[in-house]
Amino acid sequence: MRRSRTVGAVLCALATAVASAGLVLGSGAGAQAAATAATPLPAHVFAPYFEAYNGDSPAALSAASGAKYLTMALIQTEARGSCTPYWNGESSQPIAQSQFGADFTTMRSRGGDVIPSFGGYAADNGATEIADSCTNVDSIAAAYEKVITTYDVSRLDMDIEDNSLTNSAGIDRRNKAIKKVQDWAAANGRSVQISYTLPTTTSGLADSGLAVLRNAVSNGAKVDVVNLMTFDYYDGAAHNMAMDTQTATSGLHDQLAGLYPGRTSAQLWSMVGIIEMPGIDDYGPAETFTTVDAAPVYNWAVSKGIGTLSFWALQRDNGGCPGTGGSDTCSGIAQDTWYFSHTFAPFTGGGTPATDDFSVAVAPGSATVAPGGSTTATVNTAVTSGSARTVALTASGAPAGVTATLSPASVTAGGTSKLTVGASASTAPGTYAITVKGAAGTLTHSATFTLTVSGPGGGTGALVNGDFESGSLGPWSCESGGAVVSTPVHGGSHALAAAATSSQTGECTQKLTLSPNTRYTLSGWVQGNYGYLGVRGDATASTWGSSSGWAKETVAVTTGSTGSVTVYLHGWYAQGTVYGDDISVTS
C-alpha cells in the first residue's frame, strides 16, 4: 500500500539488510506439493489487509472483527539483490509454518483463509519487491511456490506501486514467474489465483498500472483480480470517496475490456477489486472515507458483481485517534470499533461452484524449423476440478505459409492430442506464436507454442504481421513492455504498442531481406508522441510524428547491395507508449 505505515517496515528492513542466499531452485523445484490443494476462495470475498509487522495475531483479530478472510501484508526480500522472501523483509520472519502457520490453520477451521501479498510501497521504493530485487525468473517463481505450498493458499497478491511501476525489467520478470507458477499449479492439480493491487486515478488505472497488465497478457500470465487502491489520489481535488470508487472501478472495467476482449461484462466486473482506506488517508482530510461512504460502496460492489472488497488495514478499523491521518492503528474519524469490517463482512459469499474444469499445456513449448520443414508437439489436458469434460481443441495465430493441425481435434480432459506445425518453402523467417485453445462449453483455456522459422526464406519485401492481426508479436521483436494490444487500433482488432520509458525508446523491429538496389516505400499508421518509423541496415531512412490520433507516416527506402534491412518503430525517452498498425513495405 502507498502509506506512511511502511516506515516501520523500512526500519526493520534496514536493520536486517544483510546479504542472504537467494532461492536458486527452478520453478517447481523449491517446494513439495502439499498433501491437499488449497480450497479456492469464494467468488465474492471481503479480505481486508492485515499489517503483519506489528505483532498482532491474525486469527485473534479475524475473530474479533468478523473478517474471516485476510490479505496478509507484506512479503519482500531483506535486501536489494536477494531472491529470498520474508515477512516484512525481516530475516527473522521466514516463510515457514513457525510464522503465522498456526493462525492460518485456526482461521481455516472457522471457515476463513488468507491471501499473502508481495510488495507494497516500502518494498517498491527500496527495490526489495522480489521481482525487482531478484533477476532470476525461476527463483522468483520458486519463492511464490514456496509461499503457496508452505501455507497451502489459493491466491497470491502483487502490490505494485511507486518505483515498481516503472521498473520494466521487474514487471516482465514478475509476469514470467507468474506464468511459470500457473503452469506448475495446473500440472499439479492446484487452483492458484493471482491478484494485482495497483494505485488508481478517479477514472481508472494510469498508463503505468495498465502497462503492468499489458505485460501480463503478453507473457500469458493470467490475472484473476485487479485491486484498485481507491485512496491516496494526491491530486489536490475535492473528493466524494464513494463516488470516486464508482468512477475508478467503472474506468477499470472498460480498460479490462480492451485487454480481454473475449470476456463478458459480468466476467470483467468479477475481475475488479476495491481497496478503501477507512477514515483519513495519507494525503489528508480532503480524502476522508467516512462511515457514510461505506454502505454505498458495499451496495455498488454487490450490484456490479465485483470479485474482491478490501480496505487498508484491519488495525485501523477504530476511532481511537480523531483528526489523525494515515495512522497504522486508527482511522482518524469518529466510529465504532470494527464498523467497516461489520459493514463489509456480508460481501463474502457466492461460493465457488464445483465446476468441471480443465487445463491445457503444450510440450515442448517451442521448436525451430527451416522453410519447408515441420515439427510436432504434444497437447496435454488435465482435470483441475470436478469431472472430465470433452475438450474441443483449435490452433490459431499461424501466419501465411504456416499450418497447424491437431489430431485428434477433441479429447476428454486428461487426454492428449498431437500438434503438427509445418512451414512452406516460402515462409518468411521469424518467430511466431501459435495459440492452442481448449473449449468445453463456456470454459476456455489456452497455451502457446512458439515456432521459429530459420534460414533466409520469405519473399522479397515480405514484411510479416504488419497488421498484427495474428494477435502476437512474431516475427517482431520489442524492448521490454512491447506488446500486441486490442486498443487503440487503426484497422482490424490489434495493433502494436512500443513501450517508451525514461530508460528506453521501446523499439520494435523486424528483419527483412529486400531486393538489392531497389526503391521501396515504408508506410504505417502511428499514434503517440515522437513515433519513429524507419529502416536501418542496407538502407537508412526514417520519419516521425506526434499525434493523439492515428496518423499515416511514409518514407522512401532505397536498398544497397545486400537488401538486408531492419524495419523499426519506436517512441522517445519518457514520452509514453507509441502505437503502430497496418505497417507495410511496398516496391
Secondary structure, DSSP 8 states (H G I E B T S, - for coil): --STTHHHHHHHHHHT----------TTTSS---SS------SBEE--EEETTS---HHHHHHHH---EEEEEEEEESSTT---EEETT-TTSBSSTTTTHHHHHHHHHTT-EEEEEEE-HHHHHHT-SHHHH---HHHHHHHHHHHHHHHT-SEEEEE--GGGGT-HHHHHHHHHHHHHHHHHHHHTT---EEEEEEE-BTTB--HHHHHHHHHHHHTT----EEEEE-S---S-----HHHHHHHHHHHHHHHHHHH-TTS-HHHHHHTEEEEE-BEE-SS-TTSEE-HHHHHHHHHHHHHHT-SEEEES-GGG-S-SSTT--S-SS--SS---TTHHHHHHGGG-BS------EEEEEEES-EEEE-TT-EEEEEEEEEEEESS--EEEEEEE---TTEEEEEESSEEETT-EEEEEEEE-TT--SEEEEEEEEEEETTEEEEEEEEEEE-SS-S-TT---SSS-TTSS-TT-EESTT-EEESSS-SSTT-EEEE--BTTB---EEEEEE--TT-EEEEEEEEEEEEEEEEEEESS-EEEEEEEEEEEEEEEEEE--SS-EEEEEEE--TTS--EEEEEEEEE-
